[in-house]
Amino acid sequence: MKKLILSLLLLQSFIGFSQHGLDKEVTAIESKVIEWRRYFHQNPELSNREFKTAEKITEHLRSLGLEVQTDVAHTGVVAILKGKKPGKVLALRADIDGLPVPERADLPFKSTAKGEYNGEEVPVMHACGHDTHIAILMGVAEILTNHKDKINGTIKFIFQPAEEGAPTGEEGGAKLMVKEGVLKNPDVDAIFGLHISSGQAVNTIGYKPGGSMAAVNSFVINVKGKQTHGSMPWGGIDPIMVSAKIIDGLQTLVSREMPLTEEAVVLSIGKITSGVRSNIIPESAEMVGTLRTLDTNMQSHIHKRMREMVTDIAKAYRAEATIDIDEGYPITYNDPALTSKMLPSLEKAAGKDNVILMKAITGAEDFSFFQQEVPGLYFFLGGMTPGNTQPYPHHTPDFFIDESGMILGVKTFIQLSLDYLKK
């Protein structure tokens, strides 16, 4: 027993933190983290246009004396913290872009920012909590840098732009960061990421081994018919009617061809464009939709059947149709071995009763591109005020985060980092 106690004390001294000491440092930085979050919330920027956001992040990281790289994947920022001794290389990631959403929440730091999206001026809001992610990782960087002499190995802090998707015609996000070598030089051994959740209680952590978030594919369907007068539909080929049949058929792929007891599949049409007048049957129609899958075999099967069904249904009604399915994002896949190894760290940070094994969700994350290259763990941080029975969803004007939940994010990232590099 004496040898065990001595070993634990030596280990505690080796990593430079006691649990009490870690709690104290995290508590001390909370006000700064909230201040940073409010700045980013009030000054959001759209994907690949996060110029001021990147400047603020860079200024802080350089003030810590870190080696900083800017203009990574357009506006990304990467900082490297080298520990006292060699060891593994760990990456921590935060996404930094906002959304074209107007803010309705009555906050003293409410966003009134504007940006350009698809050629139009739009309101901009951090409607998905990326402002909290930035502030959390800035706080983590400060605490860990203060103890770099007690860290073995290297930590890469990755502040990633364009998680919500690059503008039309541009590359961006995690995929471009990987392409530019963000996981190289030095080569990353593992990566951790988090996402705050407006529907999960503060002071809780949610996780799931394996597929935790869906792969996403956007698709565009173009239907070509034959224009005619609305009073004589037999004189043409109605692309709107054909589009309705295609939509109806596509839904049967989910309800009749997918083994939904194994994994979820969602197929939604979000936009239909066709016609100009009530008395003209138009020549063409366009549909835009999204597909969410949690199994690669199911994804491949439904892609094949979508291509077959779209063209065949159109042909049955004398029309022509094409479908283009984009590459999208892969499944956000938490490496099972890494997740199992780091579960005690999650429990140490939040308390065992506050760590929740989740079911997979059909939202998507481009963190998945990092996980295709190295083992990764992506977890969820509670951001809902206790007792709130009707939280507003992400990507909506009323989206709201309880800031008291952010500090657990700081603590969890630090705990994961220390334990991973220790091992």
N, C-alpha and C positions, 0 to 999 in steps of 0.2 A: 504493500500500500504506500509506503514512504517513497519507493522508487517511482510509483505512478504519479504521486503528487509532485515530486521533483520534476518529472518529465513534463507534466502539464505546465508547471511554472516556467520551465525553460522554453517550452513552445510558445507560451504567452509572451515571454520576453522577446523571443525570436521574431514573431510577427509584429511586435511593437504595440499591440493594443490589448487591453483588457476589455471585457464586455462593458464594464462601467465607463471606462475611458472612451470607448467608441460612442456610447449613448450620449455622453457629455459633449463630445465634439460635434455630433450630428445635431443635437439640440441647439448648440451655440450658432450654427450656421443657418438655422431655419429662416430667420428674418431676411437674410441675404438671398436665399433661394426664392422666397416669396416676392421680394423686390424685383429680382431678375424676371421671374415669371410674369409679373404685372407689366414690366417694360415690354416684353415680347408680345404679350396679349394685346397691348395697346398699339403695337407697331407691327402687325402681321404682314407677311409678304408671300406672294404666290410662288409656286414651284419654279425653280431655276431663276428666280428673281429675288432671292433672299439676301440682297446686298448688305443692307444695314444690319440684319440679323447676324450675318457672318462677321461683320466688323465688330459688333459687340462681343461675340463669342471669342474672336481672335484677341481682342484687347485683354480679356480676362485671362486667357490661357497664357499669353505672353507675359502677363504680370506675374504669373506663377513660375516663370523661368523655364517653361516647357519648350521642347522643339516643336514648332508649329508649321504645318503646311496649309496653304490657302488655295482657293480656286480649284479644289478637287471636285471633279464632276460638275463644273461650272462654279458653284457657290459653296461647296462643302469645305469643312475645316477639319483637319486631323491633327491631334497633338500626341506626342510620344513621351511617356514617362519611363525612364530607365531606372530600375532598382539598383541596389548596392551590389548584388551578385547576379550572375547569369541564371536564367531559368526559363520557364515557358513564356509565351507571348499571348496575352489576353486582350481582346477588343471589347469595348463597351460602346454601344451605339444609341444615339438619339436622333430622331428626325426633326426637321426644323421648319417645314413649310406650312402655310395656312391654306384656307379654302375660299372660293368665291361665294361666301354666305354672309348676309347682313346680320348683325348682332342685335337681338332684342333685349337681352338680359340687362337689367338696370344696375350696372356696376360703375364705380368711380373711375375704373380703368377700361371702360368699354371701348371697343374698337370702332373708329369712324373712318378707317383707312379705305382707300380705293386702289384698284389695280386693273390691269388689262387681261381679259380672258377671252380667247377666240375673237379678238378684234373689237371687243366691247369693253367699256368701263364698267367695273363691277365692284360691289362692296367686298371687303376682305376681312375674314375672321379666323381666329384659331378655334375652329369648331370641332376639332378632334383631339385637342389636348397636347399638341406638339410643343406648345409654349412651356408646359410643365416638364416635358421630357428634356428640353434644353436646359432649363434651370436646374433640374435634378442632376444632370450629368456635370454641369459646371460646379455644383457643390461637391460632387464626388471627386472631381479632379483636384479641387482645392485641398480637401482633407487628405487624399492619398499622396499628393505632392508634398505636403507637410511631413510625411513619414516615408519618403522615398528611400531613405537610408536603411529602413527596416524591411524593404520589399525585395524579394528575390524574383527576378524576371522583368518583364516589360509589359506596360499597359498602353494600348492605343485607344484614345478617345475619339470616336468617329461621330461627327455632327453632319448628318446626311440630308441633302436637299431633295426635293421632288419625290417624296414618298407617295404623295397623292397622284403622281403621274406627270411626266414632262409635258410641256405644251406641244400641240400638234406640230409634227415635223422636227422635233428635237429629241435627243437622247437625254437621259437623266436618271436620278435615283440610285438605288443600291446596285442595279445592273451595271450602270456606267462606272460607279465607284470600283466594282470588282474588275471591270474591263481595264480601268486605269491602274490597277494593281494595289488597291488600298489594303488588301490582305497580305501583301508581300513586303519584304524589306523593312523590318523583319517579318518573317512569315508567321501569321497568326495561327495559334493552336486551337483556340475556341473563341466564341463570341457570345455575349449576353445582351439582351435587349428587353425593354419593358414598354407597356402601353397602359396609360391611365384609363380607367373605365368609369363613366358617369353612372353606370347602373350597378356598380359593385361597392359595397360599404367600405368606408375609409378604414385603414388599419388592417386590411386583409390583402392577401396575395392569392391569385388564381394561377393555376398551371395545368398543363396536360402533356404527358409524354406522347411522342409520335406526332401525327397530324393534328395540329391545334387550330389552325386557320386554313380556310379553303384556298385552292388555286382559283384564279379568276381569269376568264377570257371574255373580252368584249367582242361583239360580232355585229356586222352590218349586212342586211339583206336588201337587195334591190330587185323590185318586181317590175317587169315591163309588160304593159297591156296594150290596148288600142283605144285611143280617145274617141268619144262620141257624145252626142247630146244626151243630157240626163233623162229626157223623155223617151229615148229609144235605146235602152241599154243593149238590146240585141244587135245593134249596129257596131258594137265595139267589144273590148275585153276589159273587164273592170278590175284594175290592180288592187283596189281597196278590198273588194270581196275576196280576191285571191289571198291578200295579206291576212285577212281574218281567218281563212282556212289554214294558212301556214302556222299562225299563232296557235290555233286550236290543236293542230297536229303536233307541234313542238312540245306542248304540255304533256302529251301522251308519252313522250320519251321518258319523262320523269316518272309519271304515275304508272306506266305499264312496262317499262324496259329496265328501270334501275332497281337494283336490290337495296331498297332504302333502309332495311333493317341493318345493313352493314355500314353504310355511310350516307350522309345527306347529299342531295343534289338540288340546286335551285337554278331555274331558268326563267328570266324575266325580260320582257320587252319594255323598255323605258321611254321609247320615242317612236312616233309614226309621223311621217311627213308625206302629204299627198294632196293634190287638188287646189283649186283657186275659187271655185264658185259652186253654188248648190245645184245648178243645172248643167254642169259639165262633168262627165265621167272622165277622169284624167288618164294620161298615158302611162304614168309611172307612180310608184310608191317606194318609200325607203323606211326600213325599220332598223332600230338600233337596240341592242340588248346586252345582257350580261349573263354569264354562266358561272356557277360556283360549284366546285367538286372537291372532295376530300380523299379521292382514290384515283391514282393515275390510270388504272385500267378502265375504270368507269368513265373517266375523262376522255380517253381515247375512243371508247365505244360511242359515247354520245356525240363527239365531234364527227365521226364517220356517219352516224345516222342523221345528224342535222344536215350534212351536205346532201345526203341522198333524199331526204324528205322535202327539203326546200325546193329542189329542182323538180322532183316528181310531182308534188302537189301542184306547182305552177303549171306543169305540162298537162296535168289532168283537166285544167280549166283553160287550156289554150294560151296560157301566158308563158313568159320566160322569167327565170329568177336566178340570181347568183348570191352566194354567201361568202363573206370574208371573215375569218376568225383570227383574232390577233394572238400573239404569243402569250400575252398576259403575265401574271405572276405565278410562280409555282406554289405548291402547298407549303405552308409554314410548318416545318417539321422539326420538332424538338428531339434531338438525339436521345434515345432512351437511356443509354449508359451514362451520358453526361447529366441528364435530368435526375436520374437516380442518385448519382454521386453528389449533386448539389442540393438535393431536397433538404438535408439537414441544415444547410446554410439558410435556405428560405425560412425554415422553422425557427432557427436561431434568431433571425432578424425580426420576424413578425409574431413569434409564438406559435406553437404547434397547432392550437385550436383555430388560428387565424389563417392558416394555409389551406386552400380549398382545391381539391381535385376537380377540374372542370370537365364539361363535355366540349367537344369541338364546336367552333362557331363558323358561320359561313361568310364572315368578313374576311378580307384578304390583306396581306402585308408584304411589301417588297423586301423585308428582312429575310424572306425566304431565299433570295439570291445569295446572301451571305452563307446561309445554311447549306446551300448546294456545294459550297467550297470547303467549309470547315464545320465541325460539330457546333451546334448552337442551342441556346436555351432562351426562349421568349416567354415572358410571364406578364400577368396583368396586375395592376396596382389599383386598389380601391380609391374612388374619388367621389363617392356619394355620401352626403350627410346622413348620419344615422336617423332613422325614422322617416326618411323621405320615401313615400310609396309610389311616386310618379316621377321618376327621374327623366330628364329630357335626353333623347338619343344623341349620339354623335352625328355630325354633319347637319345639324339643325340650328336655326337662329337662337333658340332658347337654351342651347347646350351650356351646362354649368358644371364646374368642378369645385369641390370643397378643398381648399388649399391645405387644410390640416392633414390631408392624406399624403401630401408630397414628401414629407420628411422620411416616411417609411421607405420610399423609393431610394432616397440617398443611402439610408442605412443598409438596405438590401443589396444594392450594387456594391457597396464597400465590403459587406460580409462575403458575398459571392467571390469578389476579387481576391480578398485575403485568403480565403479557404482554398480557392482553386490554385493560386500560386504556391501556397504552402504545400499542397499535395503534389 
